[in-house]
Amino acid sequence: MEVPKDAEEKRVLFASLDSFFQYRKIAHYNVTHRRRQNFYALNTKDWQLLAAPPFNILSKFDKVDDAIDANAEIASRILISGLQSLGLDLEPNDVNMDWRGMAKSVDMDKARQTIRQLYRDWSAEGADERRKCYSPVLNDLTRTFDDVPDKASVKVLIPGAGLGRLVFETSKLGYTVEGNEISYHQLIASNWVLNDVEPAEKLHLYPFATTFSNHRKLEHQLKVVTVPDVHPKTELDRVSKETSIPSYDNAMSMTAADFILLYGDDGQRDRFDAVVTVFFIDTAPNVIRYIETIRNCLKSGGVWINLGPLLWHFEEKAPSSRVGAQPRGSTDPAGIGEPGGVELTEEEVLFLIDRMGFRVIEHERRVDATGYTQDPESMARTFYENSHWVAKRVS
């Protein structure tokens, strides 16, 4: 990564860095400090009752503070990794490169979500979600390219790569993989876990500690896992020695860009043998642009493998509220910020795919419903029955 020249892009990047820097302070304030204030605002009889056994509410707050400190250690590792990769200082002297004090509440929310997502992608306990979401598409790749002896010759693109676990798992199969991600929070965190975690490093993560609703027991709220569950470089080097897959340095790469703007470009035409989208296409305000972009960068005869719901991310947002939205009538490419938007049903999306140069060769509704960074013990859980298809570019 490098610091963008565009002022707004630089601001977004710096806000992402600052959100990891401020994680500890903001989490302590919002999660426990304010709850202590509310607790002591109860009448004396009530708070004294709840401060005593078996409730021990004040002790609970102390334990949550300890969990926040553990999560903040991960945030600090992510921050240091990001600063080093960008060539930035922890205490900058150059005012133009001072990233501190840039984060807003929305940036803090993204930092919190990113740290929690490590549970899904890089803990042993997240394996069930990964099995339901990643294994089907990995099996599709294996089946599709089973007769290709040189797996490294197969180029796979994974838009919306997030924290990089699917990129890593795909590279383990021997393919040359390129992940793409627009979120600086995700990019900075994935760079840390893929490139900068030490082989023996295991950090404690409390994914559910900062939320207080729908817990059956305190032990569920304070569930602790270790991340990462596997050291990426060590694992890929091991597999490389045992098979003919590429070495770690050549097996995978990540790009930091708007998917539409980068891969819709003429220079990206016919580059990939497969495009894999998992929990991704519903991030489009206008899914037509995603399909056009996939068609552009996919070779003729190449496959598009998809798995995910249709939780349209911009359904409740006006076009002008989207970061990067262009003025109506602008001829400049706007990528995900393009004005307008539409939400389609699964059936309509499949009709659209057929109209835009693809033939769906396999389709199913996954009945093994899955959550997304879900607390398995929560009293309130959301599950998705995902749409899963393999489509071939035919024109």
N, C-alpha and C positions, 0 to 999 in steps of 0.2 A: 504494500500500500504506500501511497504518497499523499502529502497534503494537497488538496485540490487548489487550483488557482482561483476558481470561481468563489466569490465572497460568501454566497449563501451556502454552497456546498461545504466550504470550510467551517462555517458556523455550525452546520448540522454535525459534522465530524467532531468538532471541539465539544459540542454539547453532549455527544455520546461519551467521549472520554471523561468529561467532568461528572457525568451521572454515575459512573463507576467510582470516581474519586469521592463523591458525596454520599455514596450509598450508606455507609455506616452511620453518619450523622443524621441523615434524613430518616432512615429506618428507625433508629432509636427514638427520634422525636415523634414520628407519626404512629408508630406501632405501640410503644410502651409508655413514653412520657405522657402522651395525651390520655392514655387509658388510666394511668395512675391519677391524673388530675380528675378524671371523671369518677374514679373509684372513691377518692377522698371527698368528692362532692356529695356522695350519698350521706344520708343521715348517719350519725355515729354508731347507732345500734346496728345498722345494716352492714356497714363496712367492717366493723369489728367481728360480726358473725362470719363474714366471708373471708376475713383474714386468718381465722382460726381453722384448725383441722375439722373436717377432712378437705376443706376447700383450698386453703392456703393460696389465695389469689395473688398476694404480693410475691410469694415464692414463684408462682407461675410466671409473673412478669420478669423476675430475675432470670429464670431459665430461658425465656424468650430472648432476653437481652444477650445471653450467652450464645444462643443460636444465631442471632443477628451478627455477632462478632465473627462467628465461623463463616457465615456467608460473605461478610465483608472482607475476609481474608481472600476469598476467591475473587471478589470484585477488585481487590488490590492487585492480585496476580494478573488479571485480565488487563487492567490499566497499564501496568508496567510493560507488559508484552506489547500493547498497542503503541505506547510512547516509543519504545525501542524500534519497532518496525517502521514507525513514521519519522524517526530521527528527531523526536521532540524531547524536551527536558521536563523533568518533574517540577522544577521551579524555573520557568523560562525568564530570561532577561529581555528577550525581544518581544515587545508589546504585540507585534503582528503575529507571533506564534504562541501567545498566551491563551491556552485553552481553558483556564480556570474561570469559574463563575458563569459559565455559559448555559448550564443545564436548567431546563424548566421542568415543571411537574410532569409533562408528557414524556420527557426524556428519562426522568426518574422511574416512571412506570415501566418504560421499556427495559431499563437496566434490571429492575426487579423481575420482570417476565423472562428476560434472557437468563438470569441466574437460575430461576426455577426450571427453565427448559433443559438445563444440564441434567436434571433428573430423568427426563425422557430419553435424551440422546446419549448420555455418557455415564449412566449408572447401571449396575446389574439389575436393580429393581425396575428400571424402565424397559427391560427386555421384552415384556409382554406387548407393550404398545409398539415397540419396534418390530416385533415379529408380525403383528397384524398389518402394519403399514409398509414396512420395507421388504419383508420376505416375499410377498407376492410379486413385486416388481423385479426383484433380483432373480426370482425363478423365471419370469418372463424373459429377461435378458439371457439367462443361461440356455433356455429353450431356443430362443431366436438365433443365437450365435453359436450353438453347440457344434456345428460342423466347420467353424472357422478355427484353423489350427493356431494361428497367431492372434491370440486374444488382444494383445497390445495394439493391433492394427484397427481394432474397433474403437471408434471415438464416441464417447457418451457425454451428453450435456445434461446437467441437473440444475434447472432454474429454481430459485427459492431454496437454495441449499442450506440455509439456516446455520446450525452449528456444525455441519460437515459430517455427520455420522453416515448418512447415505452415500456421500462421496467416498468416504473411507471404505465402507462395505463393498461398494461397487469396484473400487480399485483392487480390493482383495481378490476379486474374481479374475483379475488380469487385464481388465479394460483400461484404456487411457481416458481418464475422467476429468471433466472441467465443470466445476460448480460455479454458479452465479448467484450473487446476493446483493440486494439493494440496501439493506439495513446495516448501518455502521455498527450498531450494537452487536448484531449477529456476526459480522465480519471480524470485529476485534476479538470477540469471544472465541470464534472458531479458529482464528489464527493462534490464539493462546493454546487451545487444547490440541490442535494438530501439530504445532511446530515448537512450542516453548515449554510444555510440561516435561518435567524431568522423568526418567524411566521409573524411578521408585516413588514418585510423588503421588500421594493419595490424600485428598482434602475432604473434610467433612462438609456436607451440604444438608441444610434443613429446608427442604422444598416447601413445606406447608406451615412453617412456624409463624409467619407474619400475618396469617389470616385466622380469625377467631370463630368463624361460623361453621356449623354443621360437622363439628368434631364429636365423636362418641366418647372419646377418652383423651386425656392430656397427652398420653404417649403417642397417639396418632398425630396430634398437632406437632409434636416434637420428634417425629420420625427423622432419623439421620441416615444418610447414605454416603458412600465415598465416591468421588469422581477424580479422574476418569476410571472407568472399570477396566480399561485396556490402554496401554501406551501405544498410540498409533504407529510411530516410527518403528518401534521394536517389533510389533506384530507384523507389519508389512515386510520388514527385512527378514523376519522368520519365514513368512510365506514365500517370499521371493527366493530364498535359498532352497526351499523344498519343491518349488515349481518353477515355471518359466515366466512368472509375472514380472513386470518392470520393477526396478528399485524404487524406494520410497520417493526420491527426488523427482522421478519421472512419471510416477503413477498418477498423480493428481495435481490439479491446480485450481485456484479460485479467482474469479473476476469480481470487481466491485463496480457495479453499474446497473442502470435501469435495463431490464431484460429486453424491452422492446427497442430501445434506442441502440443498444449494442448489437444484438443478434438479428435485428431487422435490417441491418446495414448490408450493402452489396458485398462488402468484404467478407461477410460471414456466410455467404450463400453456399449451400451444398457442403457444409463442413462436417456434419455429424452423421453417424450411422444410427444413432438412437438418441431420443430426447425423453427424459424421465421426469414426470411431474408428480409430486406427492404433496397433498394439501397445499396446492399452489394456484390452480386456475381460478379459484374464487377470489383471489386477490386482485383480479382485473376489474376496473370499472367497465370496460368494454372487452369481453372475451374474444371478440373478433380479432382484435389487435394481437392477442397472445397466439391465436391460431395462425394468423398470417406470419408472425415471427417464427413460430415453430416450423412452418412450411418452408420459410426462407432458408433457415440454417440446416435443415434436415436434407440429406441426400435423397434423390429419387429412389424409391424402394425401401428407404429407411423407416424405422418404427418409432411411433410415439406411444409411450406407456404411461398411463395415468392411474392414480388412485387418490381418492379424497372426496370430501363432501362438497356441497355448493352453498357454503355460508358466505354469501357475497359481502365482502368487507366494506364496500362503499354504499351499501343499500340505504343507510340512514344519513349519508353525508351529501350535502350540496356540492356540485362541481367546484365552486369557488373556494370551498373549504379545504380542498386537497392541496398539499404541498406541491408546488411545481405546475399548477394548473395554468394553461395558456389562455389569453383572451379569446373569446369566441371569434371565429373567422381567421385566426392566426394560421399562417402556412408553415410555421416552424414546427419541427417534430416535437411532440410533447411527452411521448412515452406514457407512463402511468398517470401523468398529470393532465392528459388530454381532456378537454371539456366533455361533458355528457357521460352517460352511463346507462347500463341496462342489466337486468337480472333475468336469467333464463332458467327454465326447468331442465332437468337431466335430459328429457326427451328432446327438447329444443337444442340443447348443446350437441347431442348426437346427430341431429339433422344438419346442424351447421357444419360439423366436422365433415360430413359426407358432401356438403356443397362446396367445400373449400379445398378440395384436392386430396382427401384422405378416404380410405376405405376401412371401416371398423371390422377387424377380423375376429376379435373376441370382445365380449362385454358381459359383465356380471355385476349384480349388486351384492356387495360383501355383507353376509349376514352375521359374521363374527364382529359385532359392533365394537368400536374402540373409542377411548377417550383421547384427550390431548393434554399431556402433563397432568393427568388426573390422579387425585388422591384416592387410592383404592378403598380406603376406609371411610370416605366422606359420606355424609347423609344426603348429599345433593350432588349428583354426578350427571354429566352430559356425555352422551354416546352418539357416534356417527355410524350409519350403515353406508359405507363408502361406495362410490361409483368407480369401477375398475375396468379399464379397457386397454386393448392393444390396437392401434390403428396404423396402417401403412400408407406412406405418401405415394400416391399413384399418378399425380400430375403436377 
